[in-house]
Amino acid sequence: MEEKIERSSEKEIDLSSILNILKKNIVPLILAAAVFGAGFYIYSRFFITKKYEASAMLIVNNLSNSKSTISSGEISAAQSLADVYSEIITSDKVLNTVIQDLGLAVSSDQLKGNIKVSTLNSTQIIEIKMTHKDAEYAKKVVAEIVKVAPPRIQEIVAAGSVKTISNARVTNGGAAVSPNNTRNGLIGALIGLVLMLAIVFLKEFINNTFKTEEELTSTLGVPVLGMIPAIDAKTFNKGA
């Protein structure tokens, strides 16, 4: 029981010391977070290139001939085709045609790096997105992909049809989608706080001097016989 009490007491003392260290250094901690946060925010807002996003949507039908009723099996097959079509859309055959039609000075790999094609929530709808520093450029490329992809897909896979359900448009109300200035500012504040915490605790642990009578007694386990007050040279000379 006594051993448990001692361990509990030591834990409380350690926690108390940590809280005291934090309390004593609250100002530099806040300043570090503020400075790093502001620095990251300013850098993000004024020095990182803004990127915009354009998107369009296509829908995959299992059968090229439309019917009034579609079974669940046909919908499932269309969903599987959507995954295949997504790969075809970003293939060299489609992208090289887009590059040639628009006269772009990029390779198919470079263009593919800015394009994301995915199926929406495992449905038969394909969403095409492109991010670029020029919003109109991104919109123009997506529009051309929507124009070029369906006939190319039907050439390769003669198992269904693809129709446009949403034409190319700039998303996010025309505003940039990256960088996220607020998020970058918060990340900077967190980095500043962590760095300052590391410096503060490193400084405390390196300093092996006793700061109070209680700290000396608890560490060495011996009573304090007396204390010599600190006197500066000016006061000492005046007394002499």
CORPEFEN-V904440 format. One record per pair of residues at least 24 apart in sequence whose ideal C-beta (glycine too) atoms are under 10 Angstrom apart, sorted by the first residue. I is the first residue (numbers start at 0). J is the second residue. If there is no record, write none. Layout:
BEGIN
i,j
I,J
I,J
END
This chain:
BEGIN
i,j
8,217
9,217
12,213
12,214
12,217
16,203
16,214
17,200
17,203
19,203
19,210
20,196
20,199
20,200
20,202
20,203
20,204
21,196
21,199
21,200
23,199
23,203
24,195
24,196
24,198
24,199
24,200
24,202
24,203
27,195
27,196
27,198
27,199
28,191
28,192
28,195
28,196
28,198
28,199
29,188
29,191
29,192
29,195
30,191
30,195
31,188
31,190
31,191
31,192
31,193
31,194
31,195
31,196
31,198
31,199
32,185
32,187
32,188
32,189
32,190
32,191
32,192
32,193
32,194
32,195
32,196
33,187
33,188
33,191
33,192
34,187
34,188
34,191
34,195
35,184
35,186
35,187
35,188
35,189
35,190
35,191
35,192
35,193
35,194
35,195
36,183
36,184
36,185
36,186
36,187
36,188
36,189
36,190
36,191
36,192
37,184
37,187
37,188
37,191
38,183
38,184
38,187
38,188
38,190
38,191
39,180
39,182
39,183
39,184
39,185
39,186
39,187
39,188
39,189
39,190
39,191
40,180
40,181
40,182
40,183
40,184
40,185
40,186
40,187
40,188
41,180
41,183
41,184
41,187
42,178
42,180
42,183
42,184
42,187
43,177
43,178
43,179
43,180
43,181
43,182
43,183
43,184
43,186
43,187
44,178
44,180
44,181
44,183
44,184
45,180
46,178
47,175
47,177
47,178
47,180
47,183
48,131
48,132
48,175
48,177
48,178
49,132
49,134
49,174
49,175
49,176
49,177
49,178
49,180
50,113
50,129
50,130
50,131
50,132
50,133
50,134
50,137
50,175
50,176
50,177
50,178
51,129
51,130
51,131
51,132
51,133
51,134
51,135
51,136
51,137
51,138
51,169
51,170
51,171
51,173
51,174
51,175
51,176
51,177
52,113
52,115
52,128
52,129
52,130
52,131
52,134
52,137
52,138
52,141
52,168
52,169
52,170
52,171
52,174
52,175
52,176
52,177
53,127
53,128
53,129
53,130
53,131
53,133
53,134
53,135
53,136
53,137
53,138
53,139
53,140
53,141
53,142
53,167
53,168
53,169
53,170
53,171
54,115
54,126
54,127
54,128
54,129
54,130
54,137
54,138
54,141
54,165
54,166
54,167
54,168
54,169
54,170
54,171
55,125
55,126
55,127
55,128
55,129
55,138
55,141
55,142
55,144
55,145
55,146
55,148
55,163
55,164
55,165
55,166
55,167
55,168
56,119
56,124
56,125
56,126
56,127
56,128
56,145
56,162
56,163
56,164
56,165
56,166
56,167
57,81
57,84
57,85
57,88
57,116
57,123
57,124
57,125
57,126
57,127
57,144
57,145
57,148
57,149
57,152
57,161
57,162
57,163
57,164
57,165
58,119
58,122
58,123
58,124
58,125
58,160
58,161
58,162
58,163
58,164
58,165
59,83
59,84
59,85
59,118
59,122
59,123
59,124
59,125
59,152
59,156
59,158
59,159
59,160
59,161
59,162
60,123
60,158
60,159
60,160
60,161
60,162
61,123
61,158
61,159
61,160
62,158
62,159
62,160
63,153
63,157
63,158
63,159
63,160
63,161
64,160
65,160
65,162
73,123
73,159
74,122
74,123
75,123
76,123
76,158
76,159
77,122
77,123
77,124
77,158
77,159
77,160
78,118
78,121
78,122
78,123
78,124
79,118
79,123
79,158
80,118
80,123
80,125
80,152
80,156
80,158
80,159
80,160
80,161
81,116
81,117
81,118
81,119
81,121
81,122
81,123
81,124
81,125
81,159
81,161
82,116
82,117
82,118
82,121
82,123
82,125
83,152
83,155
83,156
83,158
83,159
84,116
84,118
84,123
84,125
84,148
84,149
84,151
84,152
84,153
84,155
84,156
84,159
84,161
85,115
85,116
85,117
85,118
85,125
85,126
85,127
86,116
87,116
87,148
87,151
87,152
87,154
87,155
87,156
87,161
88,114
88,116
88,125
88,127
88,144
88,145
88,147
88,148
88,149
88,151
88,152
88,161
89,114
89,115
89,116
89,127
89,144
89,148
90,148
90,151
90,152
90,155
92,147
92,148
92,151
92,152
92,154
92,155
93,143
93,144
93,147
93,148
93,149
93,150
93,151
93,152
93,155
94,140
94,143
94,144
94,147
94,148
95,147
96,143
96,144
96,146
96,147
96,148
96,150
96,151
97,139
97,140
97,141
97,142
97,143
97,144
97,145
97,146
97,147
97,148
98,140
98,143
99,147
100,143
100,146
100,147
101,136
101,139
101,140
101,142
101,143
101,147
103,136
103,139
103,140
103,143
105,140
110,140
110,144
113,137
113,140
114,140
114,141
114,144
116,144
116,148
123,159
123,161
124,164
124,165
125,152
125,161
125,164
126,165
127,165
127,167
128,170
128,176
129,167
130,170
130,175
130,176
130,177
132,175
134,169
134,170
134,171
134,173
134,174
134,175
134,176
135,169
137,167
137,169
137,170
138,166
138,167
138,168
138,169
138,170
139,167
140,167
141,166
141,167
141,168
141,169
142,166
142,167
142,168
143,167
END
